[in-house]
Amino acid sequence: MTNSILIGLQVLLVTFLLQPKKKPAAARVQHGKASYYGKEFEGRKTANGDIFKNADYTAAHRTLDFNSYVRVTNEKNNLSITVRVNDRGPYVRSRIIDLSEGAARRIGSFQHGLASVRIETLNIIKKTHEIDSIFSCNDVLDCLGNPETLKGFSISLWKTKDIVHALYVANELYLHEDIEKVIIVASGIGDQRTFTLVMSEFPTKASAIASKDYFEKKGFMSVKLFQP
């Protein structure tokens, strides 16, 4: 088992230990076809009132609770992404989930339109007062909540207001990419606080640009280069 996978598992383990000591509900698993939203849905309201963004990692499901976290795995290539349910659908009965474009790109199904997937509800990480406190104390942290520092050139991959979702997506990065560290950069206060997944410590601008190009090909739709 590589160091990256071990670190990814630590993300889930530590946050699991911080949640209340009760047995989590069994994960629900489904197999079927996944489709994705067309670009014309950008900016429209979803069924739970969110504004739909194709670059986000969200999905429509017919029955799962809003704000459920669902790992979607492409059964052809084993690539996965964790999405948050914020809409109802799909309305084609042969499909079980409708993904944002960003999610479809992350599992390699964007060019194909449909994919055979396995979906499973996740309940390992719970938002608790402890997690809120950890990720409110500093603006630059690793995925375990330890203070970090941005060095050299950096790239931002994706941002969300949901720290739990950020941790799940960070874990997907550890599991699927050959990386050493994912940094979470927080900004804002209260309900306006956002969490951005960042890769840092690129020694040159050229190496950062190469990584930016790589992660764009891997499905991240809003990658930005910056220097602290």
Summary of the structure (lengths in Angstrom):
residues: 228
radius of gyration: 17.1
end to end distance: 32.9
largest distance: 50.2
contacts: 718
relative contact order: 0.18
helix: 28%
strand: 30%
